[in-house]
Amino acid sequence: MAFKEINRIKVVLVEKRRTNKWLAEELGMNTTTISRWCRNDVQPPLETLVEVARLLDVDIRELLVPTKK
């Protein structure tokens, strides 16, 4: 199966000048988990993605790679 980029969490963190460590602390999670999301190794649950969007003050759609151009 080919690697597929699904989320844009890493990009949005950079745009918002935030770090993986900051996000991990805000969510009460391990930095390794956040790092795996940023690399698109695994995807966060939808409920968590909603919380990430709230913390970064973005629409949840900004955290996802569009499926249509």
Secondary structure, 3 states (H helix, E strand, C coil): CCCCCCECHHHHHHHCCCCHHHHHHHHCCCHHHHHHHHCCCCCCCHHHHHHHHHHHCCCHHHHECCCCC
